[in-house]
Amino acid sequence: MASVVLSEAEKLYIVHGVQEDLRVDGRGCEDYRCAEVETDVVSNTSGSARVKLGETDILVGIKAEMGTPKLEKPDEGYLEFFVDCSSNSPELEGRGGEELGTDIANTLYRVFSCENSVDLKSLCINPKEHCWVLYVDVLLLECGGNIFDAISIAVKAALFNTRIPKVRVLEDEEGTKEIELSDDPYDCIRLSVDEVPCIVTLSKIGYRHVVDATLQEEACSLASLLISVTSKGAITSMKKVGKGSLDPESIFEMMETGQRVGKSLHIALQKILDEEESLGTSRPKVGFLG
């Protein structure tokens, strides 16, 4: 992961500020940086989104392709995640970028392993034979700290934007099944993202914890807790990262903060997505792909 080198005086300045609930950029400990969210930014995908959270820039594209259901879940479709970090910086080229990409992808698999996060049954076309597979490609354009939260926001926005063509299964007299794709590009199914979790990363700095840490704050943190939270405040998974340790009292405090901040994050994100959806095709493109 991209990192910065700080002097002891700079670290002390950041740590003391966090203890007083005043961070270097003026935010409180539970405040996110200003986020820019834009959907439908890549034309040759089923759904896409770009999220800029501070200096962190994420692009997500989703392609829906027909595949075969997994043996253990014959009546469901599934999601596949691929994360590319190589474009971010020279230090993430090669093995370093691959390891970070694999770690992020595994975290996303874990977050979406909760059976209610996405209605996978709606992706089934013909049990045991055909289903929709959603290939979620995540591109890390720039790393300015807190990449897990930014990626989870971008994935939820891209899933909200995803449109999957409606299909019909036709069977002839001999029992041969054929799949007929609708000719109408607007005749499609949309996924419900009401239960899709967002990740809230809480970084322990000194005796307190902060959300949406910058690269400088991440350099001062020895341990962080990644919590996936639904819009109703339910925690679906947790993961501890970093070399340091967390005592049980800190973990419970971080969980409470994660639930509270996560609910607010979902409300703000859904409001943005609904506003952009209401503008329709006439909305101006403001991103770098506009």
C-alpha positions in Angstrom: 0.0 0.0 0.0 1.2 3.5 -0.7 2.8 5.1 2.4 4.4 8.3 3.5 7.4 8.9 5.7 6.8 11.3 8.7 9.1 12.7 11.3 8.5 12.0 15.0 7.4 15.7 15.4 4.8 15.3 12.6 3.5 12.1 14.1 3.3 13.7 17.6 1.4 16.7 16.1 -1.2 14.3 14.4 -1.6 12.1 17.5 -2.1 15.1 19.9 -4.6 16.6 17.5 -6.6 13.4 17.4 -6.8 13.3 21.2 -8.4 16.8 21.1 -10.8 15.7 18.3 -9.2 18.0 15.8 -7.4 16.5 12.9 -4.9 18.2 10.6 -7.5 19.0 7.9 -10.0 20.4 10.4 -12.2 17.3 10.6 -13.5 15.6 13.8 -12.6 12.0 14.6 -15.9 10.7 13.0 -16.0 12.9 9.9 -15.4 11.7 6.3 -13.7 13.8 3.7 -15.8 15.3 0.9 -16.7 12.5 -1.5 -17.5 12.8 -5.2 -19.7 10.0 -6.6 -20.5 9.6 -10.3 -22.2 6.6 -11.9 -22.5 5.4 -15.5 -19.0 6.6 -16.5 -17.8 3.6 -18.6 -20.0 3.0 -21.7 -19.1 -0.7 -22.4 -20.2 -2.0 -19.0 -23.4 -3.1 -17.4 -22.8 -0.6 -14.6 -20.0 1.6 -13.4 -19.1 4.2 -10.9 -16.2 6.5 -10.0 -15.6 7.7 -6.4 -13.1 10.3 -5.2 -12.7 10.4 -1.5 -10.2 13.1 -0.7 -7.1 12.1 -2.7 -8.3 8.5 -3.2 -9.7 7.9 -6.6 -11.5 4.6 -7.5 -13.1 3.4 -10.7 -15.4 0.3 -10.7 -16.9 -1.4 -13.8 -19.3 -4.3 -13.7 -19.9 -6.7 -16.6 -22.8 -9.1 -16.6 -22.0 -12.3 -18.5 -23.8 -15.6 -18.8 -22.3 -18.5 -16.9 -23.0 -21.8 -15.1 -24.2 -21.8 -11.5 -21.9 -23.2 -8.8 -22.6 -26.7 -7.8 -23.3 -25.8 -4.1 -25.8 -23.0 -5.2 -27.5 -24.2 -8.4 -30.3 -21.6 -8.3 -28.1 -18.5 -7.8 -25.8 -16.3 -9.8 -22.5 -15.0 -8.3 -20.0 -12.1 -8.2 -16.4 -12.2 -9.1 -14.0 -9.5 -8.0 -10.8 -8.3 -9.6 -8.7 -5.4 -8.2 -5.9 -3.6 -10.2 -3.6 -1.4 -8.1 -0.7 -1.2 -10.6 -1.7 2.3 -12.1 -1.4 4.0 -8.7 2.3 4.3 -8.0 5.6 2.7 -8.9 5.8 0.9 -5.5 2.6 -1.0 -6.3 3.8 -2.3 -9.6 4.5 -6.0 -9.8 4.3 -8.2 -6.6 3.3 -5.3 -4.2 0.3 -4.3 -6.3 -0.8 -8.0 -6.8 -0.7 -8.7 -3.1 -2.7 -5.6 -2.3 -5.2 -6.3 -5.1 -5.7 -9.9 -3.8 -6.1 -8.6 -0.2 -8.8 -6.1 -1.3 -10.6 -8.8 -3.5 -10.6 -11.3 -0.6 -12.1 -8.6 1.7 -14.8 -7.9 -0.8 -15.6 -11.6 -1.2 -15.9 -11.8 2.6 -18.1 -8.7 2.8 -20.5 -10.0 0.1 -20.5 -13.5 1.5 -23.5 -12.5 3.6 -26.4 -14.1 1.9 -28.7 -11.0 2.0 -26.2 -8.5 0.7 -27.2 -9.1 -3.0 -30.2 -11.0 -4.2 -28.2 -13.7 -6.0 -31.4 -15.8 -6.8 -32.5 -13.0 -9.1 -29.4 -13.6 -11.2 -30.4 -17.2 -11.9 -31.8 -17.8 -15.4 -32.2 -21.6 -15.5 -31.3 -23.6 -12.3 -28.2 -25.7 -12.6 -27.6 -24.5 -16.2 -27.5 -20.8 -16.7 -27.1 -17.7 -14.5 -25.7 -14.2 -14.6 -22.1 -13.7 -13.4 -21.3 -10.2 -12.3 -17.6 -9.5 -12.9 -16.7 -6.5 -10.7 -13.4 -4.8 -11.8 -11.9 -2.3 -9.4 -9.2 0.1 -10.6 -7.3 2.0 -8.0 -6.4 5.3 -9.8 -4.9 7.1 -6.9 -4.3 6.2 -3.2 -4.8 9.0 -0.6 -5.7 6.8 2.3 -8.8 4.7 3.3 -9.0 2.7 0.1 -11.3 0.0 1.5 -14.1 2.5 2.3 -13.8 4.2 -1.0 -13.9 0.9 -2.9 -16.9 -0.4 -1.0 -18.8 2.9 -1.8 -17.8 2.6 -5.5 -18.9 -1.0 -5.7 -22.3 -0.2 -4.1 -22.8 2.8 -6.5 -21.8 0.6 -9.5 -24.3 -2.2 -8.4 -27.0 0.5 -8.1 -26.2 1.5 -11.7 -26.0 -2.0 -13.1 -28.7 -3.0 -15.6 -29.0 -6.7 -16.6 -30.9 -7.7 -19.8 -34.1 -9.7 -19.3 -34.0 -13.1 -20.8 -36.6 -15.9 -21.4 -36.0 -19.6 -21.5 -37.8 -21.3 -24.4 -38.3 -25.0 -24.6 -39.1 -26.8 -27.9 -41.0 -30.1 -28.4 -37.8 -32.1 -28.0 -37.0 -30.6 -24.7 -34.2 -28.5 -26.0 -33.9 -25.2 -24.1 -33.0 -21.9 -25.8 -32.3 -18.5 -24.2 -33.9 -15.5 -25.8 -32.5 -12.0 -25.0 -34.9 -9.1 -25.0 -34.4 -6.7 -27.9 -35.4 -3.7 -25.8 -32.3 -2.1 -24.2 -34.5 -0.6 -21.5 -36.1 -4.0 -20.7 -33.7 -5.0 -17.9 -33.6 -5.9 -14.2 -32.1 -3.8 -11.5 -30.4 -5.1 -8.4 -31.6 -3.9 -5.0 -28.7 -2.4 -3.0 -30.6 -1.8 0.2 -28.7 -4.6 2.0 -25.3 -4.0 0.3 -22.8 -3.2 3.1 -20.3 -0.4 3.1 -16.9 -0.8 4.8 -16.0 1.6 7.6 -12.3 1.6 8.5 -11.5 2.8 12.0 -7.9 3.6 12.7 -6.5 3.6 16.2 -4.3 6.6 16.8 -3.1 7.1 20.4 -6.0 6.4 22.7 -8.7 7.4 20.2 -9.9 6.1 16.8 -10.7 8.0 13.6 -12.7 7.2 10.4 -11.5 7.9 6.9 -7.8 8.2 7.8 -5.5 10.0 5.4 -2.1 8.5 4.4 -0.4 10.7 7.1 -2.9 9.4 9.7 -2.5 5.8 8.6 1.3 6.2 9.2 0.5 7.1 12.8 -1.8 4.1 13.3 -0.5 0.7 14.3 -3.9 -1.1 14.1 -7.2 -0.6 12.2 -10.6 -2.3 12.3 -12.5 -2.8 9.0 -16.2 -3.2 9.7 -18.8 -3.9 7.0 -22.1 -2.2 8.0 -25.6 -2.3 6.3 -27.9 0.6 5.9 -29.7 -0.5 9.1 -26.5 -0.5 11.1 -26.0 -4.3 11.2 -22.4 -5.5 11.2 -21.9 -8.3 8.7 -18.1 -8.8 9.0 -15.0 -7.5 10.7 -11.3 -7.6 10.0 -8.3 -6.3 12.0 -5.3 -5.0 10.0 -2.0 -3.6 11.1 0.8 -4.8 13.4 -0.6 -3.4 16.6 -3.1 -4.9 19.0 -6.6 -3.8 20.1 -8.0 -4.3 23.5 -11.6 -5.6 23.8 -12.9 -2.2 25.1 -11.4 -0.4 22.1 -13.0 -2.9 19.8 -16.5 -2.4 21.2 -16.1 1.3 21.0 -15.0 1.1 17.4 -17.9 -1.2 16.6 -20.4 1.3 18.0 -18.7 4.1 16.1 -18.7 2.0 12.9 -22.4 1.3 13.2 -23.3 5.0 13.8 -21.0 6.3 11.0 -22.0 3.5 8.6 -25.7 4.3 8.8 -25.0 8.0 8.1 -22.7 7.0 5.2 -25.5 4.8 3.6 -28.1 7.6 3.9 -25.7 10.2 2.3 -24.7 7.8 -0.5 -28.3 6.7 -1.3 -29.4 10.4 -1.5 -26.6 11.1 -4.1 -27.5 8.0 -6.1 -31.2 8.8 -6.1 -30.5 12.4 -7.2 -28.3 11.3 -10.0 -30.9 8.7 -11.1 -33.6 11.3 -11.2 -31.6 13.4 -13.7 -31.8 10.6 -16.3 -29.6 10.7 -19.5 -29.6 14.5 -19.6 -27.3 14.9 -16.6 -23.9 16.5 -17.4 -20.8 14.3 -17.2 -18.4 16.0 -14.7 -15.7 13.3 -14.3 -12.5 12.8 -16.2 -14.4 10.4 -18.5 -17.0 13.1 -19.4 
